[in-house]
Amino acid sequence: MKNTTLTNRYASLASWVYHIDKPIGRSFGDVEYYRERLKNIQGTILEPASGNGRILIPLLESGLNIEGFDASTEMLAYCKQECQKRGLNGKFRQEMFNTFTHTTPYEAIIIPAGSFQLITDINEAIKVLKRFKLALKENGRLIIDLFLLSSLAEPPMLARQWDVPNGMLTLTESRVETNYITQTTMSQLRYEHWDNEKGLINSEIDLFALRFWGVKEFELALQAVGFTDITISSNYNYLETPNEETHTVTFEASF
């Protein structure tokens, strides 16, 4: 039995759970939102932290020219597998936010599902925003989803399970640190793979870190790196501004 610990790594069990819980095309309103917002783009779109392809693959199926990258080899393997099932020629590679490279500029860069919040150091986050801007064509668009700052005060304690052949996967999550100064959280995620006959056969303990942004704070960050035309919408409704019912804020910025 293997037991390892790292931060935000999406190793084998975490990626397996993610792929079962968030299969290709499962939408929280985001798949439809991005399909609508990107429908007239003819050039290349980039999705950093594309994961298993939950959003990338439906957009690819819609005829958009989209490619992605992810830090996790396990997540990329699921994306490749799902593209092959559908006969799609997906373009994705292993890279990270702060080191990704490109040969031609993109017409749009999208970061759905709060993935940008995996960057917990604010100075590093600003550098990545600058990197995104440099990777865009003039008038190119950056679209980023963020979860509300109020999540800092909502520590998760959960236990879930999923049936798999001859056993089950379990996830237990608990908040271990909340820092209101840096607006960051750290949670411990324990993944276990149980076999009906052998019992526990594998486990992983991940430390999952996030940074939460204020709405105006992130707008100012976008302006600081050179974005000039910024719209802010709520709950995947482009016409809805953030309000008391908001759970997800989407920033769309160009220059």
C-alpha positions as CSV (number, residue, x, y, z in Angstrom):
1,M,0.0,0.0,0.0
2,K,1.3,3.4,-1.0
3,N,0.8,6.6,1.0
4,T,2.2,10.0,-0.1
5,T,1.6,13.6,0.6
6,L,2.0,16.7,-1.6
7,T,0.2,20.0,-2.3
8,N,-2.3,20.5,-5.2
9,R,-0.8,17.7,-7.2
10,Y,-3.8,15.6,-8.5
11,A,-2.0,12.3,-8.4
12,S,-3.5,8.9,-9.3
13,L,-6.3,8.6,-6.7
14,A,-7.2,12.3,-6.8
15,S,-7.4,12.3,-10.6
16,W,-9.5,9.1,-10.6
17,V,-11.9,10.7,-8.1
18,Y,-12.0,13.9,-10.1
19,H,-12.7,12.0,-13.4
20,I,-15.6,10.0,-11.8
21,D,-17.1,13.0,-10.0
22,K,-16.6,15.5,-12.9
23,P,-16.7,13.5,-16.1
24,I,-16.3,15.1,-19.5
25,G,-19.1,17.5,-20.2
26,R,-20.5,17.7,-16.7
27,S,-21.5,21.3,-16.4
28,F,-22.1,23.7,-13.6
29,G,-23.3,26.3,-16.1
30,D,-19.7,26.8,-17.2
31,V,-19.6,24.6,-20.3
32,E,-22.6,26.4,-21.9
33,Y,-21.2,29.8,-20.8
34,Y,-17.8,29.3,-22.4
35,R,-19.3,27.8,-25.5
36,E,-21.4,30.9,-25.9
37,R,-18.7,33.4,-25.1
38,L,-16.2,31.8,-27.4
39,K,-18.4,30.8,-30.3
40,N,-17.2,33.5,-32.7
41,I,-13.5,33.0,-32.1
42,Q,-11.6,31.7,-35.1
43,G,-8.1,31.6,-33.7
44,T,-6.5,29.4,-31.1
45,I,-7.8,29.3,-27.5
46,L,-5.7,28.1,-24.5
47,E,-7.1,26.5,-21.3
48,P,-4.4,26.3,-18.6
49,A,-5.1,23.7,-15.9
50,S,-7.4,21.8,-18.4
51,G,-7.4,18.7,-16.2
52,N,-9.3,15.7,-17.6
53,G,-10.9,17.8,-20.3
54,R,-14.2,18.4,-18.7
55,I,-14.6,21.7,-20.5
56,L,-11.9,21.5,-23.1
57,I,-13.4,18.4,-24.9
58,P,-17.0,19.8,-25.3
59,L,-15.5,23.0,-26.7
60,L,-13.4,21.0,-29.0
61,E,-16.5,19.1,-30.1
62,S,-18.2,22.4,-30.8
63,G,-15.6,23.2,-33.5
64,L,-13.4,25.6,-31.5
65,N,-9.7,25.5,-31.9
66,I,-8.7,24.9,-28.3
67,E,-5.6,23.4,-26.6
68,G,-4.7,23.0,-23.0
69,F,-2.0,22.2,-20.5
70,D,-1.9,20.7,-17.0
71,A,0.7,20.0,-14.4
72,S,-0.7,16.5,-13.6
73,T,0.3,13.6,-15.9
74,E,-2.6,11.6,-14.5
75,M,-5.2,14.2,-15.5
76,L,-3.6,14.6,-18.9
77,A,-3.9,10.8,-19.4
78,Y,-7.7,11.0,-18.8
79,C,-7.9,13.8,-21.3
80,K,-6.0,11.9,-23.9
81,Q,-8.1,8.8,-23.3
82,E,-11.4,10.7,-23.6
83,C,-10.2,12.4,-26.8
84,Q,-9.3,9.1,-28.3
85,K,-12.8,7.7,-27.5
86,R,-14.4,10.5,-29.4
87,G,-11.9,10.5,-32.3
88,L,-10.7,14.0,-31.4
89,N,-7.2,15.3,-32.1
90,G,-6.8,17.1,-28.8
91,K,-3.7,19.2,-28.2
92,F,-2.6,19.3,-24.6
93,R,0.7,19.1,-22.8
94,Q,2.3,19.0,-19.3
95,E,3.2,22.6,-18.2
96,M,2.5,24.9,-15.4
97,F,1.0,28.4,-15.0
98,N,4.3,30.1,-14.3
99,T,6.4,28.4,-17.0
100,F,4.2,27.6,-19.9
101,T,5.5,28.4,-23.4
102,H,3.8,29.3,-26.7
103,T,4.9,29.8,-30.3
104,T,2.0,32.0,-31.5
105,P,-0.3,34.3,-29.5
106,Y,-3.8,33.1,-28.5
107,E,-7.1,34.8,-29.3
108,A,-8.4,33.8,-25.9
109,I,-7.2,32.2,-22.6
110,I,-9.8,30.7,-20.3
111,I,-9.4,29.4,-16.7
112,P,-12.7,28.0,-15.5
113,A,-13.7,26.4,-12.2
114,G,-11.5,28.5,-9.9
115,S,-8.3,26.9,-11.1
116,F,-6.5,30.3,-11.0
117,Q,-7.0,30.2,-7.2
118,L,-4.4,27.3,-7.0
119,I,-1.8,30.1,-7.2
120,T,-1.7,31.1,-3.5
121,D,1.1,33.6,-3.6
122,I,-0.3,37.0,-4.7
123,N,3.0,38.1,-6.3
124,E,3.2,34.9,-8.3
125,A,-0.4,35.3,-9.4
126,I,0.3,38.8,-10.7
127,K,3.3,37.4,-12.7
128,V,1.0,34.7,-14.2
129,L,-1.6,37.4,-15.2
130,K,1.3,39.2,-17.0
131,R,2.3,36.0,-18.6
132,F,-1.3,35.5,-19.8
133,K,-1.4,39.0,-21.3
134,L,1.9,38.4,-23.1
135,A,0.5,35.2,-24.6
136,L,-2.6,36.9,-26.0
137,K,-3.1,38.7,-29.3
138,E,-3.9,42.3,-29.2
139,N,-7.6,42.5,-28.3
140,G,-7.4,38.9,-27.1
141,R,-9.6,37.9,-24.2
142,L,-8.8,36.5,-20.8
143,I,-11.7,34.8,-19.0
144,I,-11.3,33.6,-15.4
145,D,-13.7,32.2,-12.9
146,L,-13.3,32.8,-9.2
147,F,-15.2,31.6,-6.1
148,L,-16.2,34.3,-3.6
149,L,-14.0,35.6,-0.8
150,S,-16.8,34.5,1.6
151,S,-15.6,30.9,1.2
152,L,-12.8,31.7,3.6
153,A,-15.4,31.6,6.4
154,E,-16.9,28.3,5.3
155,P,-14.5,25.5,6.3
156,P,-15.4,22.2,4.6
157,M,-15.7,19.0,6.4
158,L,-16.9,16.3,4.1
159,A,-16.7,12.6,3.4
160,R,-17.8,11.1,0.1
161,Q,-17.5,7.8,-1.7
162,W,-17.8,6.4,-5.2
163,D,-18.3,2.8,-6.3
164,V,-15.6,1.4,-8.6
165,P,-15.2,-2.2,-9.9
166,N,-14.8,-4.6,-6.9
167,G,-14.6,-1.8,-4.4
168,M,-14.9,1.9,-3.8
169,L,-13.0,5.2,-3.6
170,T,-13.4,7.5,-0.6
171,L,-12.5,11.1,0.0
172,T,-12.3,12.8,3.4
173,E,-11.7,16.6,3.4
174,S,-11.0,18.9,6.3
175,R,-9.8,22.5,6.6
176,V,-6.5,22.6,8.4
177,E,-5.6,26.3,8.0
178,T,-7.5,29.6,7.2
179,N,-5.4,32.7,6.8
180,Y,-7.5,35.9,6.6
181,I,-4.4,38.1,6.0
182,T,-3.2,36.2,2.9
183,Q,-6.8,35.1,2.0
184,T,-5.7,31.5,1.7
185,T,-6.9,28.2,2.9
186,M,-5.3,24.8,3.3
187,S,-7.3,21.6,3.4
188,Q,-6.2,18.0,3.9
189,L,-7.7,15.6,1.4
190,R,-7.4,11.9,2.1
191,Y,-8.2,9.6,-0.8
192,E,-8.5,5.8,-0.2
193,H,-9.1,2.9,-2.6
194,W,-10.9,0.0,-0.9
195,D,-11.1,-3.5,-2.4
196,N,-14.1,-5.6,-1.4
197,E,-11.7,-8.6,-0.6
198,K,-8.4,-7.0,0.3
199,G,-9.5,-3.9,2.2
200,L,-7.5,-0.7,1.8
201,I,-5.1,-1.1,-1.1
202,N,-4.0,2.5,-1.7
203,S,-4.2,5.9,-0.1
204,E,-3.1,9.5,-0.8
205,I,-3.0,12.5,1.4
206,D,-3.0,15.8,-0.4
207,L,-2.7,19.3,1.0
208,F,-5.0,21.4,-1.1
209,A,-4.3,25.2,-1.1
210,L,-6.4,28.0,-2.5
211,R,-6.3,31.8,-2.5
212,F,-9.5,33.8,-2.6
213,W,-9.9,37.2,-4.1
214,G,-12.2,40.2,-3.6
215,V,-14.1,41.2,-6.7
216,K,-12.6,44.7,-6.8
217,E,-9.2,43.4,-5.8
218,F,-9.0,41.1,-8.8
219,E,-10.3,43.8,-11.1
220,L,-7.5,46.1,-9.9
221,A,-5.0,43.3,-10.4
222,L,-6.1,42.9,-14.1
223,Q,-5.8,46.6,-14.6
224,A,-2.4,46.6,-13.0
225,V,-1.0,44.2,-15.6
226,G,-2.5,46.2,-18.5
227,F,-6.0,44.9,-19.2
228,T,-8.3,47.8,-19.9
229,D,-11.7,46.4,-20.9
230,I,-13.0,44.3,-18.0
231,T,-16.5,42.9,-17.5
232,I,-17.6,41.1,-14.3
233,S,-20.5,38.6,-14.3
234,S,-22.2,36.3,-11.9
235,N,-23.2,32.6,-11.9
236,Y,-22.4,32.1,-15.6
237,N,-24.9,34.8,-16.7
238,Y,-23.1,37.5,-18.7
239,L,-25.8,40.0,-18.0
240,E,-25.9,39.4,-14.2
241,T,-23.6,41.4,-11.9
242,P,-22.4,40.0,-8.6
243,N,-25.0,40.0,-5.9
244,E,-25.9,38.2,-2.7
245,E,-26.9,35.1,-4.6
246,T,-23.5,34.9,-6.4
247,H,-21.4,31.7,-6.0
248,T,-19.1,32.2,-9.0
249,V,-17.7,35.4,-10.5
250,T,-16.4,35.5,-14.0
251,F,-14.0,38.2,-15.2
252,E,-13.6,38.8,-18.9
253,A,-10.7,41.1,-19.8
254,S,-9.0,42.4,-23.0
255,F,-6.6,45.2,-23.9
